[in-house]
Amino acid sequence: MRIACPHCGERGSEEFSFLGAAGLARPAPDAPADAWHEYVYQRDNPAGSYSELWHHLSGCRRWLVVTRDTRTHAIASVVDA
Ligand SMILES: [Zn+2]
């Protein structure tokens, strides 16, 4: 998969580190255990558009939000996180 970094241009995905889903809301420190379990362990697994956090580790070292189709890996957008 090739990712078009807005700062470095198109690069191979091996230059990046994947973190996970973008836009997860962290629970308050005193939130119930169920909220923390949901935040840490439960993830959607959609067939279609999905936004993820990627770190350009071997490039500009910026965090990016990559929106891609999980069925085809076609990337719709790449923006700074
Ligand atoms: Zn970059």
PDB file of the backbone (N, CA, C, O) and the ligand in Angstrom, with CONECT records:
HET     ZN  A 101       1
ATOM      1  N   MET A   1       0.853  -1.175   0.000  1.00  0.00           N
ATOM      2  CA  MET A   1       0.000   0.000   0.000  1.00  0.00           C
ATOM      3  C   MET A   1       0.901   1.240   0.000  1.00  0.00           C
ATOM      4  O   MET A   1       1.923   1.267   0.684  1.00  0.00           O
ATOM      5  N   ARG A   2       0.520   2.256  -0.764  1.00  0.00           N
ATOM      6  CA  ARG A   2       1.258   3.513  -0.842  1.00  0.00           C
ATOM      7  C   ARG A   2       0.430   4.606  -0.170  1.00  0.00           C
ATOM      8  O   ARG A   2      -0.771   4.718  -0.415  1.00  0.00           O
ATOM      9  N   ILE A   3       1.064   5.398   0.665  1.00  0.00           N
ATOM     10  CA  ILE A   3       0.396   6.475   1.386  1.00  0.00           C
ATOM     11  C   ILE A   3       1.002   7.796   0.937  1.00  0.00           C
ATOM     12  O   ILE A   3       2.220   7.972   0.955  1.00  0.00           O
ATOM     13  N   ALA A   4       0.142   8.718   0.535  1.00  0.00           N
ATOM     14  CA  ALA A   4       0.604  10.041   0.087  1.00  0.00           C
ATOM     15  C   ALA A   4       0.679  10.973   1.287  1.00  0.00           C
ATOM     16  O   ALA A   4      -0.300  11.630   1.642  1.00  0.00           O
ATOM     17  N   CYS A   5       1.854  11.021   1.906  1.00  0.00           N
ATOM     18  CA  CYS A   5       2.057  11.930   3.043  1.00  0.00           C
ATOM     19  C   CYS A   5       1.942  13.366   2.536  1.00  0.00           C
ATOM     20  O   CYS A   5       2.549  13.699   1.518  1.00  0.00           O
ATOM     21  N   PRO A   6       1.174  14.233   3.222  1.00  0.00           N
ATOM     22  CA  PRO A   6       1.040  15.612   2.758  1.00  0.00           C
ATOM     23  C   PRO A   6       2.350  16.386   2.823  1.00  0.00           C
ATOM     24  O   PRO A   6       2.457  17.456   2.223  1.00  0.00           O
ATOM     25  N   HIS A   7       3.344  15.874   3.533  1.00  0.00           N
ATOM     26  CA  HIS A   7       4.612  16.592   3.700  1.00  0.00           C
ATOM     27  C   HIS A   7       5.745  15.973   2.889  1.00  0.00           C
ATOM     28  O   HIS A   7       6.651  16.687   2.458  1.00  0.00           O
ATOM     29  N   CYS A   8       5.712  14.667   2.674  1.00  0.00           N
ATOM     30  CA  CYS A   8       6.835  13.960   2.041  1.00  0.00           C
ATOM     31  C   CYS A   8       6.486  13.396   0.669  1.00  0.00           C
ATOM     32  O   CYS A   8       7.385  13.000  -0.072  1.00  0.00           O
ATOM     33  N   GLY A   9       5.220  13.350   0.316  1.00  0.00           N
ATOM     34  CA  GLY A   9       4.817  12.748  -0.947  1.00  0.00           C
ATOM     35  C   GLY A   9       4.466  11.283  -0.765  1.00  0.00           C
ATOM     36  O   GLY A   9       4.368  10.788   0.358  1.00  0.00           O
ATOM     37  N   GLU A  10       4.278  10.600  -1.878  1.00  0.00           N
ATOM     38  CA  GLU A  10       3.836   9.200  -1.823  1.00  0.00           C
ATOM     39  C   GLU A  10       4.974   8.287  -1.376  1.00  0.00           C
ATOM     40  O   GLU A  10       6.070   8.329  -1.936  1.00  0.00           O
ATOM     41  N   ARG A  11       4.705   7.455  -0.354  1.00  0.00           N
ATOM     42  CA  ARG A  11       5.706   6.547   0.211  1.00  0.00           C
ATOM     43  C   ARG A  11       5.064   5.198   0.485  1.00  0.00           C
ATOM     44  O   ARG A  11       3.844   5.093   0.613  1.00  0.00           O
ATOM     45  N   GLY A  12       5.888   4.175   0.573  1.00  0.00           N
ATOM     46  CA  GLY A  12       5.414   2.843   0.903  1.00  0.00           C
ATOM     47  C   GLY A  12       4.957   2.766   2.352  1.00  0.00           C
ATOM     48  O   GLY A  12       5.491   3.465   3.214  1.00  0.00           O
ATOM     49  N   SER A  13       3.974   1.923   2.619  1.00  0.00           N
ATOM     50  CA  SER A  13       3.426   1.835   3.979  1.00  0.00           C
ATOM     51  C   SER A  13       4.455   1.326   4.983  1.00  0.00           C
ATOM     52  O   SER A  13       4.264   1.489   6.188  1.00  0.00           O
ATOM     53  N   GLU A  14       5.561   0.701   4.506  1.00  0.00           N
ATOM     54  CA  GLU A  14       6.583   0.221   5.430  1.00  0.00           C
ATOM     55  C   GLU A  14       7.302   1.378   6.124  1.00  0.00           C
ATOM     56  O   GLU A  14       7.982   1.158   7.126  1.00  0.00           O
ATOM     57  N   GLU A  15       7.167   2.605   5.615  1.00  0.00           N
ATOM     58  CA  GLU A  15       7.763   3.769   6.268  1.00  0.00           C
ATOM     59  C   GLU A  15       6.906   4.266   7.429  1.00  0.00           C
ATOM     60  O   GLU A  15       7.337   5.135   8.189  1.00  0.00           O
ATOM     61  N   PHE A  16       5.715   3.730   7.571  1.00  0.00           N
ATOM     62  CA  PHE A  16       4.757   4.223   8.546  1.00  0.00           C
ATOM     63  C   PHE A  16       4.515   3.194   9.644  1.00  0.00           C
ATOM     64  O   PHE A  16       4.711   1.994   9.454  1.00  0.00           O
ATOM     65  N   SER A  17       4.091   3.692  10.779  1.00  0.00           N
ATOM     66  CA  SER A  17       3.673   2.845  11.891  1.00  0.00           C
ATOM     67  C   SER A  17       2.180   3.052  12.100  1.00  0.00           C
ATOM     68  O   SER A  17       1.705   4.187  12.158  1.00  0.00           O
ATOM     69  N   PHE A  18       1.452   1.965  12.212  1.00  0.00           N
ATOM     70  CA  PHE A  18      -0.004   2.004  12.360  1.00  0.00           C
ATOM     71  C   PHE A  18      -0.372   2.015  13.833  1.00  0.00           C
ATOM     72  O   PHE A  18       0.149   1.209  14.604  1.00  0.00           O
ATOM     73  N   LEU A  19      -1.261   2.915  14.238  1.00  0.00           N
ATOM     74  CA  LEU A  19      -1.707   2.938  15.629  1.00  0.00           C
ATOM     75  C   LEU A  19      -3.079   2.305  15.784  1.00  0.00           C
ATOM     76  O   LEU A  19      -3.269   1.456  16.655  1.00  0.00           O
ATOM     77  N   GLY A  20      -4.033   2.697  14.961  1.00  0.00           N
ATOM     78  CA  GLY A  20      -5.380   2.161  15.103  1.00  0.00           C
ATOM     79  C   GLY A  20      -6.402   3.179  14.656  1.00  0.00           C
ATOM     80  O   GLY A  20      -6.092   4.110  13.913  1.00  0.00           O
ATOM     81  N   ALA A  21      -7.609   2.993  15.112  1.00  0.00           N
ATOM     82  CA  ALA A  21      -8.716   3.842  14.691  1.00  0.00           C
ATOM     83  C   ALA A  21      -8.488   5.285  15.113  1.00  0.00           C
ATOM     84  O   ALA A  21      -8.021   5.549  16.221  1.00  0.00           O
ATOM     85  N   ALA A  22      -8.816   6.209  14.235  1.00  0.00           N
ATOM     86  CA  ALA A  22      -8.734   7.634  14.551  1.00  0.00           C
ATOM     87  C   ALA A  22     -10.049   8.085  15.171  1.00  0.00           C
ATOM     88  O   ALA A  22     -11.109   7.532  14.876  1.00  0.00           O
ATOM     89  N   GLY A  23      -9.971   9.084  16.022  1.00  0.00           N
ATOM     90  CA  GLY A  23     -11.167   9.708  16.541  1.00  0.00           C
ATOM     91  C   GLY A  23     -11.802   9.023  17.731  1.00  0.00           C
ATOM     92  O   GLY A  23     -12.951   9.312  18.066  1.00  0.00           O
ATOM     93  N   LEU A  24     -11.069   8.109  18.387  1.00  0.00           N
ATOM     94  CA  LEU A  24     -11.635   7.486  19.581  1.00  0.00           C
ATOM     95  C   LEU A  24     -11.608   8.487  20.730  1.00  0.00           C
ATOM     96  O   LEU A  24     -10.604   9.169  20.940  1.00  0.00           O
ATOM     97  N   ALA A  25     -12.703   8.576  21.468  1.00  0.00           N
ATOM     98  CA  ALA A  25     -12.781   9.487  22.599  1.00  0.00           C
ATOM     99  C   ALA A  25     -12.336   8.757  23.863  1.00  0.00           C
ATOM    100  O   ALA A  25     -12.947   7.768  24.269  1.00  0.00           O
ATOM    101  N   ARG A  26     -11.261   9.256  24.480  1.00  0.00           N
ATOM    102  CA  ARG A  26     -10.729   8.638  25.697  1.00  0.00           C
ATOM    103  C   ARG A  26     -11.686   8.910  26.859  1.00  0.00           C
ATOM    104  O   ARG A  26     -12.102  10.052  27.054  1.00  0.00           O
ATOM    105  N   PRO A  27     -12.042   7.880  27.634  1.00  0.00           N
ATOM    106  CA  PRO A  27     -12.938   8.097  28.776  1.00  0.00           C
ATOM    107  C   PRO A  27     -12.259   8.922  29.869  1.00  0.00           C
ATOM    108  O   PRO A  27     -11.033   9.021  29.920  1.00  0.00           O
ATOM    109  N   ALA A  28     -13.058   9.498  30.720  1.00  0.00           N
ATOM    110  CA  ALA A  28     -12.528  10.221  31.878  1.00  0.00           C
ATOM    111  C   ALA A  28     -11.801   9.222  32.782  1.00  0.00           C
ATOM    112  O   ALA A  28     -12.156   8.043  32.809  1.00  0.00           O
ATOM    113  N   PRO A  29     -10.782   9.684  33.525  1.00  0.00           N
ATOM    114  CA  PRO A  29     -10.027   8.757  34.397  1.00  0.00           C
ATOM    115  C   PRO A  29     -10.905   7.975  35.373  1.00  0.00           C
ATOM    116  O   PRO A  29     -10.594   6.834  35.715  1.00  0.00           O
ATOM    117  N   ASP A  30     -11.988   8.583  35.815  1.00  0.00           N
ATOM    118  CA  ASP A  30     -12.852   7.905  36.780  1.00  0.00           C
ATOM    119  C   ASP A  30     -14.065   7.234  36.124  1.00  0.00           C
ATOM    120  O   ASP A  30     -15.040   6.908  36.800  1.00  0.00           O
ATOM    121  N   ALA A  31     -13.996   7.030  34.805  1.00  0.00           N
ATOM    122  CA  ALA A  31     -15.109   6.378  34.100  1.00  0.00           C
ATOM    123  C   ALA A  31     -15.242   4.926  34.545  1.00  0.00           C
ATOM    124  O   ALA A  31     -14.270   4.334  35.014  1.00  0.00           O
ATOM    125  N   PRO A  32     -16.425   4.349  34.405  1.00  0.00           N
ATOM    126  CA  PRO A  32     -16.616   2.941  34.788  1.00  0.00           C
ATOM    127  C   PRO A  32     -15.726   2.011  33.962  1.00  0.00           C
ATOM    128  O   PRO A  32     -15.313   2.349  32.853  1.00  0.00           O
ATOM    129  N   ALA A  33     -15.439   0.839  34.520  1.00  0.00           N
ATOM    130  CA  ALA A  33     -14.572  -0.137  33.850  1.00  0.00           C
ATOM    131  C   ALA A  33     -15.104  -0.523  32.473  1.00  0.00           C
ATOM    132  O   ALA A  33     -14.322  -0.780  31.557  1.00  0.00           O
ATOM    133  N   ASP A  34     -16.429  -0.566  32.317  1.00  0.00           N
ATOM    134  CA  ASP A  34     -17.002  -0.911  31.011  1.00  0.00           C
ATOM    135  C   ASP A  34     -16.586   0.094  29.935  1.00  0.00           C
ATOM    136  O   ASP A  34     -16.321  -0.289  28.796  1.00  0.00           O
ATOM    137  N   ALA A  35     -16.530   1.382  30.296  1.00  0.00           N
ATOM    138  CA  ALA A  35     -16.130   2.414  29.334  1.00  0.00           C
ATOM    139  C   ALA A  35     -14.675   2.224  28.935  1.00  0.00           C
ATOM    140  O   ALA A  35     -14.327   2.382  27.765  1.00  0.00           O
ATOM    141  N   TRP A  36     -13.822   1.887  29.895  1.00  0.00           N
ATOM    142  CA  TRP A  36     -12.405   1.638  29.600  1.00  0.00           C
ATOM    143  C   TRP A  36     -12.220   0.373  28.782  1.00  0.00           C
ATOM    144  O   TRP A  36     -11.389   0.336  27.874  1.00  0.00           O
ATOM    145  N   HIS A  37     -12.980  -0.656  29.092  1.00  0.00           N
ATOM    146  CA  HIS A  37     -12.907  -1.899  28.302  1.00  0.00           C
ATOM    147  C   HIS A  37     -13.278  -1.604  26.850  1.00  0.00           C
ATOM    148  O   HIS A  37     -12.604  -2.061  25.926  1.00  0.00           O
ATOM    149  N   GLU A  38     -14.342  -0.845  26.654  1.00  0.00           N
ATOM    150  CA  GLU A  38     -14.766  -0.476  25.298  1.00  0.00           C
ATOM    151  C   GLU A  38     -13.669   0.302  24.578  1.00  0.00           C
ATOM    152  O   GLU A  38     -13.384   0.038  23.410  1.00  0.00           O
ATOM    153  N   TYR A  39     -13.052   1.262  25.273  1.00  0.00           N
ATOM    154  CA  TYR A  39     -12.029   2.118  24.676  1.00  0.00           C
ATOM    155  C   TYR A  39     -10.765   1.317  24.320  1.00  0.00           C
ATOM    156  O   TYR A  39     -10.186   1.527  23.254  1.00  0.00           O
ATOM    157  N   VAL A  40     -10.345   0.427  25.176  1.00  0.00           N
ATOM    158  CA  VAL A  40      -9.072  -0.279  24.983  1.00  0.00           C
ATOM    159  C   VAL A  40      -9.206  -1.478  24.044  1.00  0.00           C
ATOM    160  O   VAL A  40      -8.317  -1.726  23.229  1.00  0.00           O
ATOM    161  N   TYR A  41     -10.315  -2.227  24.150  1.00  0.00           N
ATOM    162  CA  TYR A  41     -10.376  -3.518  23.459  1.00  0.00           C
ATOM    163  C   TYR A  41     -11.362  -3.616  22.299  1.00  0.00           C
ATOM    164  O   TYR A  41     -11.137  -4.391  21.369  1.00  0.00           O
ATOM    165  N   GLN A  42     -12.430  -2.858  22.336  1.00  0.00           N
ATOM    166  CA  GLN A  42     -13.474  -3.040  21.331  1.00  0.00           C
ATOM    167  C   GLN A  42     -13.258  -2.112  20.136  1.00  0.00           C
ATOM    168  O   GLN A  42     -13.135  -0.899  20.303  1.00  0.00           O
ATOM    169  N   ARG A  43     -13.214  -2.681  18.934  1.00  0.00           N
ATOM    170  CA  ARG A  43     -13.043  -1.888  17.722  1.00  0.00           C
ATOM    171  C   ARG A  43     -14.073  -2.322  16.693  1.00  0.00           C
ATOM    172  O   ARG A  43     -14.470  -3.485  16.618  1.00  0.00           O
ATOM    173  N   ASP A  44     -14.492  -1.334  15.898  1.00  0.00           N
ATOM    174  CA  ASP A  44     -15.329  -1.653  14.750  1.00  0.00           C
ATOM    175  C   ASP A  44     -14.455  -2.335  13.708  1.00  0.00           C
ATOM    176  O   ASP A  44     -13.241  -2.134  13.679  1.00  0.00           O
ATOM    177  N   ASN A  45     -15.055  -3.120  12.878  1.00  0.00           N
ATOM    178  CA  ASN A  45     -14.353  -3.770  11.775  1.00  0.00           C
ATOM    179  C   ASN A  45     -15.195  -3.583  10.514  1.00  0.00           C
ATOM    180  O   ASN A  45     -15.745  -4.541   9.972  1.00  0.00           O
ATOM    181  N   PRO A  46     -15.285  -2.323  10.054  1.00  0.00           N
ATOM    182  CA  PRO A  46     -16.213  -2.037   8.961  1.00  0.00           C
ATOM    183  C   PRO A  46     -15.677  -2.525   7.614  1.00  0.00           C
ATOM    184  O   PRO A  46     -14.467  -2.578   7.393  1.00  0.00           O
ATOM    185  N   ALA A  47     -16.583  -2.872   6.739  1.00  0.00           N
ATOM    186  CA  ALA A  47     -16.242  -3.154   5.345  1.00  0.00           C
ATOM    187  C   ALA A  47     -16.558  -1.884   4.586  1.00  0.00           C
ATOM    188  O   ALA A  47     -17.699  -1.654   4.183  1.00  0.00           O
ATOM    189  N   GLY A  48     -15.531  -1.054   4.393  1.00  0.00           N
ATOM    190  CA  GLY A  48     -15.744   0.225   3.727  1.00  0.00           C
ATOM    191  C   GLY A  48     -14.824   1.281   4.281  1.00  0.00           C
ATOM    192  O   GLY A  48     -13.712   0.978   4.714  1.00  0.00           O
ATOM    193  N   SER A  49     -15.272   2.509   4.272  1.00  0.00           N
ATOM    194  CA  SER A  49     -14.447   3.641   4.685  1.00  0.00           C
ATOM    195  C   SER A  49     -14.124   3.580   6.174  1.00  0.00           C
ATOM    196  O   SER A  49     -14.996   3.319   7.003  1.00  0.00           O
ATOM    197  N   TYR A  50     -12.831   3.829   6.502  1.00  0.00           N
ATOM    198  CA  TYR A  50     -12.381   3.751   7.890  1.00  0.00           C
ATOM    199  C   TYR A  50     -11.212   4.711   8.060  1.00  0.00           C
ATOM    200  O   TYR A  50     -10.305   4.742   7.229  1.00  0.00           O
ATOM    201  N   SER A  51     -11.230   5.493   9.133  1.00  0.00           N
ATOM    202  CA  SER A  51     -10.144   6.449   9.395  1.00  0.00           C
ATOM    203  C   SER A  51      -9.213   5.892  10.456  1.00  0.00           C
ATOM    204  O   SER A  51      -9.654   5.432  11.510  1.00  0.00           O
ATOM    205  N   GLU A  52      -7.903   5.939  10.162  1.00  0.00           N
ATOM    206  CA  GLU A  52      -6.896   5.345  11.033  1.00  0.00           C
ATOM    207  C   GLU A  52      -5.752   6.327  11.264  1.00  0.00           C
ATOM    208  O   GLU A  52      -5.502   7.215  10.449  1.00  0.00           O
ATOM    209  N   LEU A  53      -5.064   6.152  12.390  1.00  0.00           N
ATOM    210  CA  LEU A  53      -3.879   6.955  12.688  1.00  0.00           C
ATOM    211  C   LEU A  53      -2.634   6.213  12.215  1.00  0.00           C
ATOM    212  O   LEU A  53      -2.428   5.041  12.532  1.00  0.00           O
ATOM    213  N   TRP A  54      -1.814   6.921  11.452  1.00  0.00           N
ATOM    214  CA  TRP A  54      -0.533   6.383  10.989  1.00  0.00           C
ATOM    215  C   TRP A  54       0.547   7.396  11.337  1.00  0.00           C
ATOM    216  O   TRP A  54       0.336   8.603  11.220  1.00  0.00           O
ATOM    217  N   HIS A  55       1.709   6.898  11.766  1.00  0.00           N
ATOM    218  CA  HIS A  55       2.854   7.740  12.110  1.00  0.00           C
ATOM    219  C   HIS A  55       3.906   7.577  11.028  1.00  0.00           C
ATOM    220  O   HIS A  55       4.339   6.461  10.741  1.00  0.00           O
ATOM    221  N   HIS A  56       4.324   8.702  10.418  1.00  0.00           N
ATOM    222  CA  HIS A  56       5.347   8.600   9.367  1.00  0.00           C
ATOM    223  C   HIS A  56       6.721   8.521  10.029  1.00  0.00           C
ATOM    224  O   HIS A  56       7.467   9.498  10.091  1.00  0.00           O
ATOM    225  N   LEU A  57       7.016   7.344  10.509  1.00  0.00           N
ATOM    226  CA  LEU A  57       8.202   7.079  11.333  1.00  0.00           C
ATOM    227  C   LEU A  57       9.497   7.292  10.557  1.00  0.00           C
ATOM    228  O   LEU A  57      10.454   7.828  11.115  1.00  0.00           O
ATOM    229  N   SER A  58       9.559   6.893   9.299  1.00  0.00           N
ATOM    230  CA  SER A  58      10.795   7.017   8.505  1.00  0.00           C
ATOM    231  C   SER A  58      10.774   8.252   7.616  1.00  0.00           C
ATOM    232  O   SER A  58      11.546   8.344   6.662  1.00  0.00           O
ATOM    233  N   GLY A  59       9.908   9.188   7.918  1.00  0.00           N
ATOM    234  CA  GLY A  59       9.815  10.412   7.125  1.00  0.00           C
ATOM    235  C   GLY A  59       9.744  11.622   8.032  1.00  0.00           C
ATOM    236  O   GLY A  59      10.660  11.883   8.813  1.00  0.00           O
ATOM    237  N   CYS A  60       8.650  12.357   7.924  1.00  0.00           N
ATOM    238  CA  CYS A  60       8.504  13.612   8.655  1.00  0.00           C
ATOM    239  C   CYS A  60       8.149  13.412  10.130  1.00  0.00           C
ATOM    240  O   CYS A  60       8.140  14.373  10.899  1.00  0.00           O
ATOM    241  N   ARG A  61       7.860  12.182  10.526  1.00  0.00           N
ATOM    242  CA  ARG A  61       7.537  11.827  11.916  1.00  0.00           C
ATOM    243  C   ARG A  61       6.241  12.497  12.400  1.00  0.00           C
ATOM    244  O   ARG A  61       6.055  12.706  13.599  1.00  0.00           O
ATOM    245  N   ARG A  62       5.373  12.823  11.484  1.00  0.00           N
ATOM    246  CA  ARG A  62       4.082  13.410  11.876  1.00  0.00           C
ATOM    247  C   ARG A  62       3.024  12.311  11.939  1.00  0.00           C
ATOM    248  O   ARG A  62       3.128  11.271  11.288  1.00  0.00           O
ATOM    249  N   TRP A  63       1.991  12.590  12.759  1.00  0.00           N
ATOM    250  CA  TRP A  63       0.836  11.701  12.836  1.00  0.00           C
ATOM    251  C   TRP A  63      -0.171  12.125  11.784  1.00  0.00           C
ATOM    252  O   TRP A  63      -0.468  13.310  11.632  1.00  0.00           O
ATOM    253  N   LEU A  64      -0.694  11.144  11.059  1.00  0.00           N
ATOM    254  CA  LEU A  64      -1.623  11.403   9.969  1.00  0.00           C
ATOM    255  C   LEU A  64      -2.905  10.614  10.185  1.00  0.00           C
ATOM    256  O   LEU A  64      -2.891   9.538  10.782  1.00  0.00           O
ATOM    257  N   VAL A  65      -4.010  11.157   9.696  1.00  0.00           N
ATOM    258  CA  VAL A  65      -5.273  10.425   9.648  1.00  0.00           C
ATOM    259  C   VAL A  65      -5.458   9.966   8.204  1.00  0.00           C
ATOM    260  O   VAL A  65      -5.643  10.779   7.298  1.00  0.00           O
ATOM    261  N   VAL A  66      -5.406   8.646   8.006  1.00  0.00           N
ATOM    262  CA  VAL A  66      -5.569   8.057   6.683  1.00  0.00           C
ATOM    263  C   VAL A  66      -6.960   7.439   6.613  1.00  0.00           C
ATOM    264  O   VAL A  66      -7.294   6.561   7.408  1.00  0.00           O
ATOM    265  N   THR A  67      -7.761   7.891   5.673  1.00  0.00           N
ATOM    266  CA  THR A  67      -9.088   7.322   5.465  1.00  0.00           C
ATOM    267  C   THR A  67      -9.016   6.431   4.241  1.00  0.00           C
ATOM    268  O   THR A  67      -8.716   6.891   3.139  1.00  0.00           O
ATOM    269  N   ARG A  68      -9.295   5.140   4.447  1.00  0.00           N
ATOM    270  CA  ARG A  68      -9.182   4.181   3.347  1.00  0.00           C
ATOM    271  C   ARG A  68     -10.361   3.227   3.358  1.00  0.00           C
ATOM    272  O   ARG A  68     -11.060   3.074   4.359  1.00  0.00           O
ATOM    273  N   ASP A  69     -10.558   2.597   2.225  1.00  0.00           N
ATOM    274  CA  ASP A  69     -11.593   1.570   2.095  1.00  0.00           C
ATOM    275  C   ASP A  69     -10.963   0.244   2.526  1.00  0.00           C
ATOM    276  O   ASP A  69      -9.988  -0.208   1.926  1.00  0.00           O
ATOM    277  N   THR A  70     -11.516  -0.367   3.553  1.00  0.00           N
ATOM    278  CA  THR A  70     -10.909  -1.591   4.080  1.00  0.00           C
ATOM    279  C   THR A  70     -11.052  -2.777   3.122  1.00  0.00           C
ATOM    280  O   THR A  70     -10.358  -3.783   3.273  1.00  0.00           O
ATOM    281  N   ARG A  71     -11.939  -2.663   2.148  1.00  0.00           N
ATOM    282  CA  ARG A  71     -12.103  -3.762   1.190  1.00  0.00           C
ATOM    283  C   ARG A  71     -11.064  -3.715   0.081  1.00  0.00           C
ATOM    284  O   ARG A  71     -10.622  -4.758  -0.401  1.00  0.00           O
ATOM    285  N   THR A  72     -10.669  -2.509  -0.328  1.00  0.00           N
ATOM    286  CA  THR A  72      -9.772  -2.364  -1.481  1.00  0.00           C
ATOM    287  C   THR A  72      -8.430  -1.728  -1.112  1.00  0.00           C
ATOM    288  O   THR A  72      -7.502  -1.753  -1.920  1.00  0.00           O
ATOM    289  N   HIS A  73      -8.309  -1.162   0.087  1.00  0.00           N
ATOM    290  CA  HIS A  73      -7.148  -0.387   0.549  1.00  0.00           C
ATOM    291  C   HIS A  73      -6.982   0.914  -0.242  1.00  0.00           C
ATOM    292  O   HIS A  73      -5.941   1.562  -0.136  1.00  0.00           O
ATOM    293  N   ALA A  74      -7.974   1.303  -1.022  1.00  0.00           N
ATOM    294  CA  ALA A  74      -7.922   2.587  -1.734  1.00  0.00           C
ATOM    295  C   ALA A  74      -8.012   3.717  -0.710  1.00  0.00           C
ATOM    296  O   ALA A  74      -8.924   3.747   0.117  1.00  0.00           O
ATOM    297  N   ILE A  75      -7.068   4.634  -0.776  1.00  0.00           N
ATOM    298  CA  ILE A  75      -7.005   5.737   0.186  1.00  0.00           C
ATOM    299  C   ILE A  75      -7.783   6.932  -0.349  1.00  0.00           C
ATOM    300  O   ILE A  75      -7.540   7.396  -1.463  1.00  0.00           O
ATOM    301  N   ALA A  76      -8.726   7.426   0.460  1.00  0.00           N
ATOM    302  CA  ALA A  76      -9.563   8.553   0.054  1.00  0.00           C
ATOM    303  C   ALA A  76      -8.941   9.869   0.470  1.00  0.00           C
ATOM    304  O   ALA A  76      -9.046  10.858  -0.256  1.00  0.00           O
ATOM    305  N   SER A  77      -8.281   9.901   1.651  1.00  0.00           N
ATOM    306  CA  SER A  77      -7.658  11.152   2.097  1.00  0.00           C
ATOM    307  C   SER A  77      -6.563  10.860   3.114  1.00  0.00           C
ATOM    308  O   SER A  77      -6.590   9.849   3.816  1.00  0.00           O
ATOM    309  N   VAL A  78      -5.599  11.777   3.171  1.00  0.00           N
ATOM    310  CA  VAL A  78      -4.528  11.747   4.172  1.00  0.00           C
ATOM    311  C   VAL A  78      -4.361  13.173   4.670  1.00  0.00           C
ATOM    312  O   VAL A  78      -4.042  14.073   3.893  1.00  0.00           O
ATOM    313  N   VAL A  79      -4.577  13.380   5.972  1.00  0.00           N
ATOM    314  CA  VAL A  79      -4.446  14.730   6.543  1.00  0.00           C
ATOM    315  C   VAL A  79      -3.673  14.625   7.854  1.00  0.00           C
ATOM    316  O   VAL A  79      -3.552  13.545   8.432  1.00  0.00           O
ATOM    317  N   ASP A  80      -3.155  15.756   8.313  1.00  0.00           N
ATOM    318  CA  ASP A  80      -2.488  15.796   9.606  1.00  0.00           C
ATOM    319  C   ASP A  80      -3.485  15.464  10.707  1.00  0.00           C
ATOM    320  O   ASP A  80      -4.652  15.848  10.637  1.00  0.00           O
ATOM    321  N   ALA A  81      -3.024  14.761  11.706  1.00  0.00           N
ATOM    322  CA  ALA A  81      -3.891  14.417  12.845  1.00  0.00           C
ATOM    323  C   ALA A  81      -4.073  15.627  13.733  1.00  0.00           C
ATOM    324  O   ALA A  81      -4.768  15.551  14.746  1.00  0.00           O
TER     325      ALA A  81
HETATM  326 ZN    ZN A 101       5.794  12.427   5.941  1.00  0.00          ZN2+
END
